[in-house]
Amino acid sequence: MDNNNRTIKNNNRTIMVVDDEADMLETCSRVIKRMGYNCITYDDSSHALDDICKWQPDLIITDLKMPEYDGFAVLDKARQFAPKALVIIVTGYASVDSAVRAMKEGAYDYLPKPFSIDQLQITINKALQQIVLREENYLLRLQLQEAVHTENIIGVHGGLQSIFATIGKMAKTDASTLILGESGTGKELIARSIHNNSKYASGPFIPVDCASLPENLLESELFGHEKGAFTGAHTAKEGLIELANGGTLFLDEIGELSLPLQAKLLRVLEERAFRRVGGTKLISVNIRVIAATNRDIEKAVACKEFREDLFYRINVITLKIPSLRERGQDIPLLLQHFCHKFAAAIGKDVKGFSPAAVKLLENYHWPGNIRELRNVVERAVSLCDSNVIKPDDLPSNLTQTPNHDLGEISVHLPFHEAKALWLKEFEVKYLEELLAIHNGNITKAAQKAGIDRKTIHRLVKKYNLQ
C-alpha cells in the first residue's frame, strides 16, 4: 500500500468538517470515522467559528463558498483560536487565484470538487502525517533542551535549536566563547547554560557587567586589591576573577572595556594568572571565560576601539543570539511562560492572553527584545482585572498607532507645522527604542547614537519620557 494512503491510527485525532452541503458532510464524516478519527460536522459556518476554540481540532476541512462566512473566515479563525490545526480548503469553484490565496494565508492544502474518496483519504493522511512530524520535532527540541540543560531558555525558533546543539558539543571543551546579540536577548541565560553543561558546572558562575562600572572601580572589582593599594583600601579584597576560580567568568558587554583593561584581561586569558591591584604576588586561576556584547565587535576592532589580539582570544567559539524579531513564532510560548510565572508569584488566576492581545504583541517590533516582553507581561498580569489579558491591559505604545503619518501631515498641515510634528514623532520614537535597547542606560544610548549624554537628558525631559 502506498505510504500516502496509509491510515495513521490515533483515535484522539479530531477533524472538523464545515460545508453547507449535507451530502458532502455525510460523505466526509463516514470516511473520517472509518479511518479511525473523531469527526465533527457543521452545515453552518457561523456555528463552526464559534466552536473552533472549544474543540481545538487537529484538522479542519472547510468549503470555500458558503453563506454568511466563507472558508477564508474559517481559516482566519483557526489561526487565531486553534493555531495547531491544519486547514484544508475545499471548493467547487476551483481557481488558481483562490488556491494561491489559500496557501498564502496559511492553508495546508487545497482540494477541488469533485474529488474521490481516495483523494480525500490521501489528503487527510498527508495532513495528519505533517502534524505527527511537527509534534515529534517539538518533542525532540524539548529533549535536546533538557539534555543540555537549557530548559530556562524558552523557544526553539530563529536558530535556537542550532545554538542548543552547539552548547551540547561544547560540554567537554575549555574554549573561550563570544556571545553576540542585542540587549535583552538572553545572552546571560546562554552563558549560564554553557556553564551548566561544562566540567566547571560544580564551580561558581561569576557575571561581570563591564558597562556599569567606571574603569578604576571595574579594575578593582575584576582583579581585587591589596590593603593600601589606593585611598580607602583598608583591607585586601579578592577580585571577581579570583572568585571565579574553578568555574566560569562571564564578561557581559566586554566591548565597553577600556583598552588598558583589555590588555590586562588578555594577559589573564593567556597566562591564567594575574596580580591584584597594588600586589606583586602572581595568583593562578583555572577558569572558563565567556564574553558577550551587543556591539559590532569586528567594527570596533577595525576602528582600534577593541584589541585585535583579545578579540581572537575570546572568539574561539561564537554564538549569535537571534533578536525577538527573528523568532516571532516563539512569542506566544514566551507570553504563556511569563504569564504563568508572574501570575503564580502574586497569586492571581490569569490564564493567558486573548487572541487580539497576542496578535498585537506578535506585530510589535520589540526593540528591547525578551527583556521588554518580560516587563510587558509582568505589568499586564499585575494590572488586568480578569483571568485573560486583553489589549486594554497592554501599554499604550503597543496598542496605539500614531495619529498622523507622513503623508497626512504633508497634506493637511502647513509645511513648518508638518515638519515640527514629524520631527517630534521621530525624536520620541527614536529615543524610546534607543533607551529600550539599552535598558534605560543613557551613557550607552548616547554612545550608540553618537550624541552627547546631555542631549539625551534634554530630550527625555522635553518629551517627559520614562
N, C-alpha and C positions, 0 to 999 in steps of 0.2 A: 504493500500500500504506500502511496506517495506520502512523504513526510508532511506536506502541506494539508493533506486530508486526514491526518491523524487527530483523533479527539483527545484533548487534554482533560483527563478526568479530575474534576475538582468540584464537588457539589456545593462548595461555598461561593463559587463564582456567580455573580448576579448580572444579568443582561436586561437592560430596559429597551423596549421597542416602542417607538412613537410614530403612529401613522393614522390618518383619518379613514383608511380603507379597512373594513372589518376582515375581508378575505386575507389581506396581507398580514394583519395581526395574527390571525388564526394560523396561517402557514408558518410564520416565524416562530410563534410560540410552540407549535408542535415539533418543529425541527430542533429548536434550542433545548427543549425538555428531553427529547430523545438523545441529544448529545450529552445530557447529564448535568445541565446547568439550571439555575433558577431563572425564571423569566417573568418580567413584569411588563404588562402591555397598557398603552394609553391611546385612546382614539381622540383625545382632547389635549392639544399641546399645552394649553394653559395649566391644566391639572398636572401634566408631566413636569412643567417648570417648577411648580410648587413643591413637587415631591423629590426632585433630584437630590436636594440636600439631605432629605430623610433617608433615602435608600442607599446613597453612595455607591452606585453601580460600578462594576468593573468595566462594562462596555455599554455604550448607548448606540442603538441603530435607529436613526430618525429619518423620516421622509423630509424632502426639501420643501415642497409646496404643500402647505396646509393652511386651513382657515385660522385666523387670529394670529398665531405665531408660527414662523417658518423654521426650517432646520437650522438656520444660522443663529436664531434666537436660542434654540436648544443648545447649540454648540457653545455660545457665549455664556449661558447659564452654567453649563457643565464646567467650563474653565474657571468660573468664579467659585462654585459651591461643591464641585466634585473633581478637583484638579487631577486626581489619579486616573479618572475614567478616560478611556479612548472612545472616540466618536466616529461612527461610520455614517456618511450621508447617502441616502437612497432617494432616487427620483426617476420619474418617467420623462422628465424634461432635461435629459442629459445634454450638456453642452460643455465645451472646453472652458469657457469663461467661468461657469459655476464650479467646475471641478478645480480649476486653479485657485479660485477664491476660497473654496472649502479647505484645500490643503494649506493655503497661506494663513488662514485663520485658525489652524490647529487641528483640523480633522485628520484622523488616522488614515482613512481610505474613503473611496468614492465608488458606489455600486449603482450602475444604471439599471432601470427596469426595461424590459423583463429580465429576470435572472433565474437560473436554475437552482434547485436545492443544493446541488454540489457546489455551485459558485458561492452560495450563502455559507455553507459549512466551511469551505476553504477560507473565505474572508474572516469568518469568526475565529477559526483556529489560528490564522496568522496573527490576528489582533491579540488573542489570549497568550500566544507564544511570546509576543512582544512584551506583554505585561509580566510574564514569568521571568523573562530575561532582565527586565528592568528591576524587578524585585530581587533577583539573585545578585545583580550588580550592586544594588543598595546594601544588601547584607554583606557582600564581600568588602565593600568600602568600610562598613562599620567594623567588621572583623579586623581589617587592616589597621583601623584607628586604634582598636583595643590592643592589637598585637604590639603596636609600637607606642602605646601609652599616650595617645593623642586625643583621648576622649573629651578633654576640655575644649578642644577646637571644634566648633560647630560648623558643619557644612562639608561638601565634597566637590563643589564646582570650582571653575576658574583655575584649574591646575592644582588644587589642594591635594587631590589623590596622588599626584606625582610627588608632591612635597612629602606626604606621609611615607611613600615608598623610599624616598631618599633618606629620610630620618632613620628608617629601619636599617638601611645599608650602612649608615654612619655609626652604628652602635659600637663597633669594635675599633674605630679609628680615633686618634687624638687630634686629627687635623683641625686647624683653626677654621672658623666658619663666619661668613659675612652674610647677614640677612638684610635684604633690601626691601623697601616698601614705604608707602605713605604713612604718615602719622595716623594712629588709630586702627591699623590693620591687624594688630595682634602679634607683633614681632617678638614681644617678650614671651607670649604663650608658646610660640615656636621654639624659642631658645630653651624654655623650661622642658619642653618635650624632648629636645636633643639631649639635655642633661639627664632626664629621667631614663633615657634609653642607652646611656653610655656607662662605661665602667666607673665613672665618677658619681653615679646616681646616689650612692650612700653618703657622699660628701656634701658640703654646702653649695647652694646656688646663690651667688652674690651679685645682685644687679647694681649697676652704677649709671646714673643719669649724667652724662658728660655735658649736657647743655644747661643744667640748672644751677651749677656752682661756678663762682669765679675761679680763675686759673690758680691763684695761690692756695685757695681753700681746697680745690679739687686735688692738687698735688699732695697735700697733707692727707686728704681722705684716701687717696689711692695707695700711697707709699707709707703712710704713717709718719711719725716723727719721734725724735729723741727729746728727752727733757732739756729745756733751754734752747731748743733749735730756733725759736723765734719768740717774740713777746707774747706771753700768755700760755706758752707751752710748759706748764708747771710739772707735768708728768709725761712719761713716754707713752706712746699710743700706737697700737697695731693698725696698719692700713687695711683697706679692703682687699688688696692683692694677697696680703698675708692671711687674712681671714678666709680667703677662698682656697687655701691650700688643701689639696685632696679633693677638690670639687671644681666648679665652673665659675669663671668670672665673666659676667655679661656686661659688655660696654655698650650701653644704649646711646644712640646719637654720637657715635665716635667721630663723625665728620665735624663736630663742633670743638674738638680738642685743638689747643694751640699747637703750633709747630714745635716749641720746646718740649711740651708734654708728649707729643707724638714720638720725639726722639728717645725720650726716657722709656716710653712704653715699648718701643721697638727693641730696646736692649733687654727688657724683661722677657719678651717673646723669644728672643734669640738665645739668651743665656739661662732662662728660667731662674733668674736671681736678681736681686735689687738691694738697694740701701735705703733705709728710712731717711727722711729729711733731717739733716744735721747729724747723720750717723756715718760710721765708717765700716761697720760690720756688714758683710755680704750675707744676705738671707736667701736661701734656696726655697723654691716652691714647686710643687707638682700640680699644675692647674690646666684645665682646658679653657681656651679663650673663645668666646662667641661675641661678635660685634654686630651692631645694627645701625642703620642710618636711613633717613628719608631723603638725603641729598643725592644728587647725581655725583657720586664719588669719583668716577672717572674724569668728569669735567673738572672737579676740584683738584685732581692730580695734574691735569693739563694746565690749570691756572696757577700751579705751585702753592695751592692752599692746603694740600694734603700730600704727605710724603709718599713718593712712589714706592720706596722700599717697604714702608709699613703697609701700603695697600696690598702689595703682593704677599706679604707675610700673613695678613688676615684673610686674604681672598683665596684660600686653598679650595674651599667648597663654598659656593654661592647659592643662596636660596632667595628667589624673588617672590614676595608675598603679594598676591593679587589684591587690588582695591575692591571695595564692596561693589563698585560699579561693574567690575569684571566678573562678579559671581552673584548676579542678581537673583539667580534661581535659589540661592541659599537664604534669601531674605525671609520667606515665610517660616523656615526652620529656625532661624535666629530669633525672629519675633516670638515664636512659641516658647523657645528655650528661656529667653529673658523674662517673658510674661510669667511663666510658672515660677521662676526663681524669685522675682520681686513680689509676686502675689503671696507666695509661701512665707517670705521674710516678714511681711506686715500683716499676715493673717487675713487677706482678702480673697474672696471667691471670684477671681477673674479668670475666665476660661480661655480667652484669646481675643483675636481681632475680628471685626466684621469684614466681609469681603470688600466693602468700599474702602475701609481703612487700609487693608492690605494693598489694594490697588494703588492708593495714594503713596504708600511707603515704597512700593516697588518702582514707582515712576520718579521718585525723588533721587537726586544725584549724589547724596551722601558725601559731601566734601570731608567730613570728619570720620568717615568710614564706620567701623563697628563700634568704636568708642561713642560716636554721635548717636548711632542707632540704640545702643545700650541706654544712654541717657534719655532718649525719647521714650523708650519703653518704660523706664523707671518712673518718669513723670506721668505717663498715661495711666499706669497701674495705680499710682498714688491718687490721681485726681478723678478717675472715672467713677460714675455713680451706679453702674450696673455690672453684670458679670461678663459683658462684652465691650471691648474698646471700640468706639466709633470715631468717625472723622472729627467730631466736635471735641474729643478728648486729646487731640493731637495739637502740637504747637502751630501757631498761625502761619509761620513761614513754610509749613508743609502743606497747608490746606488752601492758602490764598494765592492767587496769581496776581501779578501787578495790574493796576487799573489801566495802565497805558502801555502800549507797545510803541516801538519807534515810529511805525507807520502812522498810528493815531496821533502821536504828539506832533509830527511834522505836518499833518494835515489840519488839525483842529486848533493849534496854538500859534501865536506869533513866534518868529524864529528864536528870539532871545529867551522867551519863556520856555519854548520846547527844549532848547539846548540846556537850560538850567535844570529843568525837571529830569531830562535824560541823564545829565551828569550826576544829579543826586542819586537816582536809582542805581546808576553804575557804581558809584562810590560805596553806597550801602551794601549792595550785593557783593562787591569785591571784598570789602572789609569783613563781612560776615563769614564768607567762605574762607578767606585767608586766616582769620582767627580760629575758625573751627578746625582747619587743617593742623594748626599749631597749638591746639588745645588752650587758646587764650594767651599764649606766651608772646607778648608784644615784641620782645627783643628778637626772637626767632622770626616772627612775622615781618618785622622791618627788614631783617637781613634778606629774607626771601623776596620781598617786594622791591628791595633796592632803594628804600626811602628811610628817612630819619625816624627814630622812635617817637620824637616829639610830634611829627606829622600824624602818626597813627593815634597818639593820645588826643590830639586836637580833633581829629575826625570822629573818634569814638565819643568824645564829649559832645561834639556838634550834633551828631545823629542819635545821641542817647542810646548807644549800643551796649549790650550786656557782654 
